[in-house]
Amino acid sequence: MQQASIHSGSADGGSGDQAQDKEKLYQLVAELSREETREAALLELSKKREAFPDLAPILWHSFGTTATLLQEIVCIYPLLSPPQLTAHASNRVCNALALLQCVASHPETRTLFLKAHIPLFLYPFLNTISKTRPFEYLRLTSLGVIGALVKMDDSDVRSPPVRILFIIVMIKWIRTSRLSIKNSLSASSRAERESGMDDSVVRSSSSTSLLSL
């Protein structure tokens, strides 16, 4: 009887932890809608996105969240030409891109993501030619979003026109990148130390983009 009680208490504790995690997730997603809490929420969600299996559907179906992430992307456009992107601004938009990569890789949301033409918003980033680190990692993280789509076994994503377009984008990125594929992953750690960029976001995006095609 005592042993059963212990197991019951352990199960209740695990259920309580899951409920707390889900509540924390909902809170962070809600904080994306407020300008004063958005940056911190972007950072927290991007770091813990792998701990939340339902993050992608929640992001996609939450009112205004996808629009908020696209706003984070669009507001960087004026900094692309002439190149004025700072490490802080690059880090913030890369956190938003990491969440979009989560949506792009989830089986429930990737087709919706593609049909909404979200990748079109990333092409201005991939077309930049500045060789400073903020731009290098903006391109790398953007490529990670596209790579997350390409590696999925989905007829919509793997159709020849889509794959050809993605391959062209990747070739263009490799040609304009100062970092080679060989040292891009190790360089991400240096960038994190020197510019304060989130290493987990850059490393995850690097792995996805370089292994996808």
N, C-alpha and C positions, 0 to 999 in steps of 0.2 A: 504493500500500500504506500509506504514511504517512497519507494523507488518510482512508482507511477506518478506520485506527486511532484518529484523532482523533474521528471521528464516533461510533465505538463507545464511546470513553471518555466522550463527552458524553451518550450514551444511558444508559450505566451510572450516570453522575452524577445524571441526572434520575430514574432509577428508585430510586436510593438516597435522594434527597430525598423522594420520595413515601412510601417505606417509613418514613422518619423522621417525616414528618407524621402518618402513620397510627398509628404507635407513640405519638406525643405525644397524639393524639386519644384513644386507648384509655386512656392514663394519666390524662388529665383526667377522663374519664367515670368511671373507677375512683375517683378522688379525691372525686367527689360523694357516695360512700357513707360517707365518713369525716367526722365533724363538724369535726375540726380542719383539714381541707383543703377543705371544701365551699365556703366563701365565695370563696376565691381561684379555685377551679375554675369556679364559676358566672360570675365576672367574666371569666375568660380565654375560656371557651367562648362567652359571649354576644358578646364582642368579635370573635371569629374564626369565628363560625358560618357566615358566607358563604364562608369558605375551605375548609370541609369539606362537600362535596356529600353525603356519606353520614352526616352527623351525625344527622339525624332518625331513620332506621331504627336506628342504633346506640343512640341514647337510648331509643327505644321498646322495643327487644328486649333491652337490657341488664338483667340481673336487678336489680330494686329501684330502678332509676333514675327511672322515672315516679312511683313512690311517694315517692321523695325529693323530687322537684320539687313534688308535691302537699303534702308535709309543709311545705315552705317557704311555700306559700300559706296553709295552714290555721293555721300558727302566728302569722300576722299578724291573724287574725280578732279576737282579744281587744283589739287596738289600734285597731279601727275605731270602737267605741262604748263609752265616750266616746272621741272622737278623740285618740289619743296617738301616732300614727305619726310617727317621726322620718325625717329625710332618709336616714340610713344604712339603716334598716330598709326604707324604700321602695325604695332603690337595690338592695338585695339581692334583694327579691322581684321587682323588675322584671327583674333578670337571669334569674331562674328563669322568668318569664313570656316572656322573649325566646326561651328554649329551647323552651318549649311552642309559641310561635308558629312556630318552625322545624318542629316536628312537625306542626302544623296545616296548614302550607302544602305539605308534601311529598306527592307523589301516592301514595307507598307507605304512608303512615301517617295521612293526614288522615281517611279513612273510619273507621279503627280509633279514632282520637282522638275522633271524633264519637260513635261507637257506645258508647264508654266513658263518655260524658256528662261529659267533662272540662270543657266550658264552664260547667257548673253551678257549679263551684268558683269561677268568676270573678264571678258575679253579686253576691255580697256587696261586692266592690270597686266595682262599677258603681253600686250602690245607696247609696254613701256620699254625703254632702252637704257635708263639710268643704271649704272653699275654700283651704286651705293648699297650698303647692306639692307636698309629698310625696303628698297625696291626689290632686291634679290629675294628676300623672304616673303614679300607680298606676292611675287610671281610664283614662288615655290608652293606657298600655301594655296593659291588659286589653282595651280595645277593639281594639287592634292584633291580638290573638290571634283575636278573633271576626272581624275584617275579613279576616284571612288565610284563614279558612274560606269566607266569603261570596263572595269573588272567584273561587274555584275553580269550574270548569265540571264539577260532579259532581252527579249526580241526587240523592244522599243529602243533600248540603249545600244544593242549590238548590231543594229542595222548598218549596212555599208556606208551610207552618207554620214551618219553620226560618227562612226569610227574614223572615217577618213578626215573629218573635220577635227576631231580630237587629236589625231596623229599630226596633222599640220600644225596645230597649236603647240604641241609638245616640241616638235622640231624647231619651231620659231623660238620657243623659250630656251632650248639648249644652245641655239646659235647666239642669242643675245645675252646669255648668262655669263657672268664673270666666273662663277663657281662651276667646276666640272662635276659630273655625276659622281666621280670617284671620291671627292672630298666634301660633298655637300652635307652629308650627315654629320661628319666631325665638325664642320664649320658652324653648324647650328648651335653646338654647345658653346663655342667661342662667342658667337653673337649674343647668346643669352647672358653671358657674363659681362660683355662689354657694353651692350645697349639695353639690357633689361628685358629683352624679348622672352616670351614664354617658350622655353625649350621643348616642353611636351607637345605644344601645338605644332611647332615647326618640324619636330622629329616625326610625329605621326603623319603629317601631311607629306613629308619627304618620302617615307616608306611607302605610302599608298601610291604616290605619283610615279615613283621610279620603278615599281614592280608591276604596274597595271598593264602596260602595253608589251 
